[in-house]
Amino acid sequence: MINNQAGITEKHSERIHHGLDILPSLKYGVPGGLGNKRWTGELLLATYLQASTGQPPNNGLEYRIGDSGGGFDILGWNKRENTSKVTEDEVDLGIPLNRRAEGAKLSIPFPFYGGGIVIRLH
């Protein structure tokens, strides 16, 4: 038996990429174990397809909302031209951290939510 690590790696990488290209086509449906309430299987496949093509899916995959029943999933935005009552300079998204009496006082200009983690951007 000849050990051909490069050949084996190439073969498996090719098959993985082929599978990722086939999944969003829904040829085999949405895999049952894929996703959760926020990121459903359809949403994951649609996101992969959009990242690959730069276009939303046209095969019926839900690409806008998850299945959590709340949060940003249910928000709808109506864009109206020239109706803004505030300018970008008037909006402050910063939040103070450490509101205790002792310790360093920090503020972050633009908070991101990521699984309970606040990320500080500079």
N, C-alpha and C positions, 0 to 999 in steps of 0.2 A: 504494500500500500504506500503510495507516494503522498507525502504531506504537501499539499499545494494551498497554503493559507491564503495567498492573494486570489487565487481562482475561486476558492470557497467563499471568501468575503465578497467578491464581485458578483457571484451567482446569487447569494442571499440578498445583497443590496438591490440587485436588479429585481428580484421577486418581491421584495418589500415595496419598492417604488411602483411596480406594476399593480400590486394590491391597493396601494393608496390611490392610484389613478382609477381603478375599477370601482372602489367603494362609493364615491359620490355619484356614479352612474345609476345607482340603485339596482343594478343587475341582480344582486342577491338580497335586496332589501336593506334595511338599516339593521346592523348587528344588534342583537338584544342586550348585550353587555356593554354597549358603548354609551357613555354619557351619564348625566344625572339630572336632577330637577332644573338646575339653572342652565347647564350646558347639555342639552339633549343630544342624542345621537345624530339627529337631523341637523342641529345647529353646528355640531362639530364637523360633519361632512360638508355642509354648506360653507363654513369658514375655510376649510381646506380648499374647496373648489374655487372660492373667491380669491384666495391667496395665489392659487395656481394660474388663474385666468384673468384676474382683474375685473371680473364681471360677476354680478349676482347669479345664482343658479337659475336655469330656465326649465328645470325638470320637476318642479313642485316641492323641492326641499324648502322647509321653513328656515329662513336665514335672518329673521329680525328679532324673534323673541324666544325665550326658553319656556319651561313649563313650571316655573316656581310659583306663579300666581301673584307676583308682586314685585316690588323694587323697580329698577329701571326697565324691566321687561315690559311693564304695562304703560310706560309713559309714551305719549305721542307728542310730536312737536309740529306745530304749524308755523311755517316760515312765511312771514309777510314782509314784503319789501318796504324799506324806509319807515318802519314803525317802532324802532328802538327808542326807548325813552331815556336810556343811559348810554354813556360811552364806555369803551373798554377801560379807560383810565379811572372811571368811577367805581368799578367793581373790584372788591377785595375778597379773594377766596382764601386768604391766609387764616390760620388758626393758631392760637397760643397753645403751647405745650407746658406741662408742669405748672399747674395752678396752685401748687402747695406753697406755703410760706417760705420754706427753705429750698435751696437748690437753684440751679441755673434756670433762668427764664428763656425759653426758646420759642420761636415762632416759625412756622413754615408757610411759604407764600402760596403753595398750591398743593393741597393734600390729595393723595391717591389712596383709594381703598384697595387692598390686595390681600384678602383672606385675614383681615384683622391687623395688617401691618400698615403703618403710615410711613410713606417714603418721602424723604426730604430731597427736594430738587434745588439746585443752585443754578 
